[in-house]
Amino acid sequence: MLNRWNPFIEMSNGAVALGPFKEFDQLFRDLSVVRQGGARELVPPADIYETAEGITLQVDLPGHDPKAIEVKVENDTLTLKSERKAERSEKDGARRLERSFGVYTRSFVLPRTVDTSKVEARYENGVLTLTLPRREESRPRVVEVKVNG
């Protein structure tokens, strides 16, 4: 049977057709995860930078109450959790709702070089910045070369 080819949809055999909107569609598939019971958890985007001093993690959480942002370090896992509540609802006469509301959560497995007792969190202009310093023993050090004679 012949079907009309559409480059923007997934094929019935599970293969994804190539097209100019493939990455765009994947972005929206990755933004939210549906958990058991139909509850939706949103995954905020993050940037990670690594230096000799440690790791800096920046997570976009615009419109979140800083007091409601939970940062938890347990063993080697860093977990972020926050909820962005809708200010208005469909009952208020909204014609179109595109902004995401709900529970935002993200977990990261930390390398053993991170000193989890010194993690710092700062929220400014909708961006949560976490500073994860390296353990002193894992930082690079300069060894002095002694010259004899």
N, C-alpha and C positions, 0 to 999 in steps of 0.2 A: 504494500500500500504506500502510496506517495503522500507525503505531508508537505505543506508549505513551510519553507525554511524561515525561521525567525532567529536572528543572531543574538537576541536579547534574552532568551529564556534557556532554562536547563532542558537538555534532551531527556527523553524517557529512559534512556539507558544509564543515566546518572552523569554522563559527560556534560561539561559546561561548554556551550558554544562560545566562540570568541566574538567579541564585538567591542565597540568603543565605550560601552558603559559597563563592561565586566568589573573593573576595579570599583566603580561607583556603587554597583549593586552589592559587591562583596563587603564594602565599607558598612553598608546598612545592615547586612546580615550579621556582621561582627559586633555591631554596637549594642545589641541586646541579646540576652539569652533568656529563654523561657524555662523556668524551673517547674518542678512538680506542683500541681495545683493551679497552674495558669499564672502564677505570680511572675512578674518580669523583673529581672535584674539587669541594670544597665552597666556597661563596661566603659569607664571614662578613658580617654586617650592619655598616654603618658610619654614623657621623654626621659631618657636615662643618660647621664653623663658620668664618666669615670675619670678620676685623676689620681695622682699619687696619694693625696690626702684621704680619698674616699669616693663615695658615690653620691650623686645628687639626682633626685627623682622629682620631676615636676608633673603634676596631674591636673587637668582642667576640671574644675568643679564650679562653674559659674552659677550664681544664684543660690548657693548652698549657705546655710547658717553655719558659721565657723564653729559654734559651740556644739553642733550636732555631728561634726566630722569625727569619726572614730579611727584612730590609728593604733593597731595592735601588732606587737612583735611577739611571736611565740615560736620557740626553738629557732629554726632557720627560715621562718616564713613571716613576711610583712603583709598585713591585711588592712586595706582601707575600706571604710564603709560610711556612707552618707545617704541621706534621703532628701530629695528635692520635691517639695510638695507644690501641687498646683495652686496658684493664687485664685484662679477662677475655674469654673467648670462649664461643661456643655449646657448646663441648665441656665447659665448666665447669658445665654444668647450667642455663644461663640459660633462663628461660621466655619472656622478652620483652626485646628489645633495641631501644630507641628513640633512644638518644643516638647522635649522628653521630661517626664516626671516619674518619680519612683525611687527605688533603692539602687544606688550606685555602689558597686563593690568590685574590688580588684585585689589580687594576691600576687606576691612576688617571692620567689625563693631566693634568699640572700646567700651570697658566698660566705665561706667561713672566715674570710678576712675582715668582715664588718663587725665592729664593736656595737652589739645591739643595746648595750646599756647607755650609749651616748647618742641615740637617734634623736634628732630634733625636727619639729614640724612647724611650718610657718604658712599662713594663709593670707594672700594679698591679691587683690584685683581678680578674684575668681580662680586663682592658681594656688594649689597646695604644693609647697616645696618641702621636700624631706631631705635632710642632710644625714648621710650614713657614713660616719668616719671609719677609717680602717683601724684595726687593732694595732697597737704600737709595734708589736713584734712582726707584723706583716708589711709595715711600711719600708720602702726602700731606704737604705742607709749607705752613706759613703764611708768607705774604709780607707784610712790613711796608709799610704805606702811609706814604709821606713827605709831609708837608704843607709847602708852600712859603709863606713869608711870615709 
